[in-house]
Amino acid sequence: MAVFFDKYEITIDFNKQFKNKTDKDDDSNIDSTSVSFMMKDSIHELYPELSMEFKDRTGTFKEYLLTLEGLPLQIWYGLSDEYINCPYIIYTDSIEGTYDNNKITSEININAYHEYYDKQEIKSAAYVKQTPDTIMNKLVKNENFSSIDIDSTSNNYNWYQPLVTDAYFMSNMLLPNLVSKNSSDTPFFLFIRSDNSFNLKSYASMMDAKEVKTLYYVSQKTVDELEFNTINSFQYFKNGSDFTKELRNRRLFKFSKDDGSLSEEEDKMTDYPSKVRTGKPYKNNKNLPLFEDDKKSSFWILGEGKLEQGKTDNQKGRLINSMRNSFFLERYWITTYLDTRLLAGKTINLNYPSPTSTTNDENSGYFTDKYIIEESQHIWDSSNDENGYGYTRLLVSRKFLPDLSKQNYKLVESLKKK
């Protein structure tokens, strides 16, 4: 199916019949007004996902078994001059059929993962004195990714892949140990984007990257020229503070194999990232969106004290990885016009008007900031519109607030850290 409007372009290829997005299957009997779908990616998940529902008006898709589990499905979606495409494998489908005018009309629901999911095989392998970034490059270099972006890591060590898939090995055995000189004690994330790119990125490298765009939360009636940079909805997304409470103040323990003694260190949420970076969103490690105290909230047993370099890196990586939830303290769902450049792991600037401003000229000192995109959802919805419409929904977050000392709030002096 290929659909061209003034704004949108959609091509859906079942069972890889097309060589490129300009091919068209005139017999598919599916149009833009009968299909809705969502392309989703997240820095917390390796595989991007696709969920789709559409009407099979003539029973063709059922007749030719085009929606069976395990069959390939590729989709191109976006604006006519800016679109993404991603290959998927159908992993579940459900069909509800009705008989009308001597034809079976079906409502088909499909869920699909990235095709890399279907290429996984259990195997054993050994990687002697290699860093995880080198190993990952070897594992994915021959795969059909649009690009591969892997940050360098330390952790030069002997790695063993014991009867597990490549995806499991990378996500569950390599990723939790990763550390590097350039990551500023921030965790790594392994994910495939909805543009079919493979990524291993540290939080620091993602936040240091140039913003894709600036989004404005303003009235479209007063600022028409900002239409495609306008946020249509803005709402809090909170898991509650309890899930990070144990990370605020910790005690770290290491034991000596020589005499069995324990050494103790203090560890705080504000210690990550370790470096103060001028001009970056986390430039002031004291500005957290929560109240701190000196009570110890948990402890962490690191293990041995003196280790060879590879084991020391792994130990450090696991400590940093245990803090990964603390990097997403302020989280918001925002909805904007369709922009397929906004993908997981990218950053945006958010301009939010001051609550005391009546002209949108003054920005909020609290909300206006740089944010990382944790999750992106690119949606085509035909359920409530005659022709269908597209939009983008983002989960954006940050760890630190802007510098409170620069804000003209009456409570600043009592809230900011001395």
Protein Blocks (a to p, Z undefined) as FASTA:
>chain_A
ZZddfkbccdddehhlafbfkbccfklopafklcccdddddfkbfbacdddddddfkomm
mmnopmgghiacdddeddfkbccddddddfbdcdddddeehiacdddddddddfklmmpc
cdddddehiafklmmmmmmmmpccfbdcddddehiacdddehiafklmmmmmmmmmgccf
kloopacdddddfkopacdddfklmmmpccfbdcddddfklmmmlmmmccfbdcdddebj
klmmmmmpccdddddfklopacdddddfklpcfbdcehiaklplklccbdddfbdfbdcd
ebjfbdcfklmmmmmmmmmmmmmmmmmmbccdddddddfkbcghiacddddddfkbcnlp
accfklgccdddfbdcddddfklgfkopaddddddddfbdcdfklpccfklmmmpcZZ
